[in-house]
Each structure stands twice: as C-alpha cells, then as structure tokens.
Amino acid sequence: MHLGTILSRATILIGHGLENDLIALRLIHDRVIDTCVLFPRAQPPAASNPQGTIWKHSLKMLVEKVLGRRIQALGGEDSRDDSAEDARGAVELVLEYLKVQQKGGVISY
C-alpha cells in the first residue's frame, strides 16, 4: 500500500516522537501533533548547558501520569510495544491536552 492512498495534505498525524518515523519514511507533512512537543520535559539550565535542554517523556509515563492508566504493562517476553495501544494513548493524550487547554488550565505531570 502506498502512503498516498491513506494520507492527504489534510490528514493530521498524531503520535509520540514522530520525527524519527517521518525521517525514516522520508516524509514531510505540515499537520503533525506530537505528544513529545505537547508535553515537554525541560532539563534545567546548568553551567555546561546554560540554555537548558528539552528531553522527552516516554509515552508510557505520560499515559500513566496524565490519563491515569498503564500501557506497555506486561512483563517478560510480552513487554513489547503494541503500536495500536501506543496510537490510542497518543490520541487520548492530545484530546486531554485540548480539553484542559479549552478550559484555560494546565496539565501537571
């Protein structure tokens, strides 16, 4: 299947850490919502890094802290990522972010 058959300019891509996926696909797209950007993890400035650094929270941690549920919770051999579960988690995080923003609030995590 060719991406052009399921993806148009109007399609909104939602995910977590999408830059690596977009690079691997050699895809430039204008309508992207990345939960890494919505929920940044700032590293405080230090002498060696006066500007500070933006780090990424894991999707697993964000879903647990923001939505109050666990994903990727199985241990042992079954602890592999489930892409459908990850996608649902990312979409639910975006919806929660928009809901809180609409009320003028801020999500603490």
C-alpha positions as a printed Julia matrix, in Angstrom:
109×3 Matrix{Float64}:
   0.0     0.0    0.0
   1.32    3.44  -0.91
   1.12    6.17   1.76
  -0.56    8.47  -0.76
  -3.64    6.23  -0.72
  -4.28    6.82   3.0
  -2.57   10.16   3.64
  -3.55   13.53   2.21
  -2.47   17.1    2.93
  -5.5    17.41   5.21
  -4.59   14.35   7.3
  -3.46   15.12  10.84
  -0.72   12.79  12.06
  -0.79   12.2   15.81
   1.89   10.29  17.67
   4.77   10.3   20.13
   8.28   11.11  18.9
   7.19   11.26  15.28
  10.32   12.92  13.93
  12.14    9.58  13.66
   9.2     7.98  11.85
   8.92   10.9    9.45
  12.65   10.8    8.73
  12.58    7.04   8.13
   9.65    7.46   5.74
  11.31   10.49   4.11
   8.03   12.28   4.68
   7.47   15.99   5.12
   3.99   16.76   6.43
   2.53   20.04   7.7
  -0.16   18.7   10.03
   1.58   16.84  12.85
   0.72   16.71  16.54
   3.5    15.15  18.57
   2.9    14.44  22.25
   6.64   14.99  22.87
   6.05   18.62  21.9
   2.79   19.0   23.84
   4.33   17.53  26.99
   7.98   18.62  27.05
  10.34   17.69  29.85
  12.64   20.62  30.44
  16.08   19.94  31.81
  17.05   22.92  33.95
  19.96   25.05  32.76
  23.37   24.12  34.13
  26.86   25.56  33.78
  27.6    23.15  30.93
  24.22   23.81  29.27
  23.08   27.39  30.02
  20.08   27.24  27.67
  18.64   24.1   29.24
  17.58   21.06  27.25
  14.23   19.65  26.24
  14.08   15.94  26.97
  11.27   13.59  26.05
   9.0    11.81  28.47
   8.17    8.26  27.5
   4.69    7.62  26.14
   4.24    5.03  28.87
   4.95    7.6   31.61
   2.73   10.29  30.05
  -0.25    7.96  29.71
   0.18    6.85  33.31
   0.6    10.36  34.77
  -1.87   12.28  32.59
  -4.54    9.68  31.86
  -4.16    7.56  34.99
  -3.78    4.22  33.25
  -0.98    1.9   32.23
   0.19    0.84  28.8
   3.03   -1.48  27.86
   2.42   -3.06  31.26
   3.18   -6.73  30.61
   6.5    -8.06  31.86
   8.96  -10.55  30.45
   8.68  -11.6   26.81
   5.27   -9.96  26.45
   6.52   -6.44  27.26
   6.92   -5.48  23.58
   5.23   -2.33  22.38
   1.76   -2.59  20.92
   1.55    0.03  18.17
  -2.27    0.21  18.32
  -2.16    0.73  22.1
   0.53    3.39  21.67
  -1.52    5.16  18.98
  -4.62    5.19  21.19
  -2.55    6.55  24.06
  -1.15    9.37  21.92
  -4.61   10.34  20.62
  -6.08   10.28  24.14
  -3.21   12.49  25.39
  -3.91   15.03  22.63
  -7.63   15.02  23.45
  -6.92   15.52  27.16
  -4.48   18.33  26.34
  -7.08   20.08  24.17
  -9.81   19.62  26.8
  -7.66   21.18  29.53
  -6.45   23.98  27.23
 -10.03   24.82  26.24
 -10.83   25.37  29.93
  -7.73   27.55  30.32
  -5.95   25.03  32.51
  -2.53   23.46  32.54
  -1.78   19.75  32.8
   0.63   18.92  35.58
   2.55   15.67  35.33
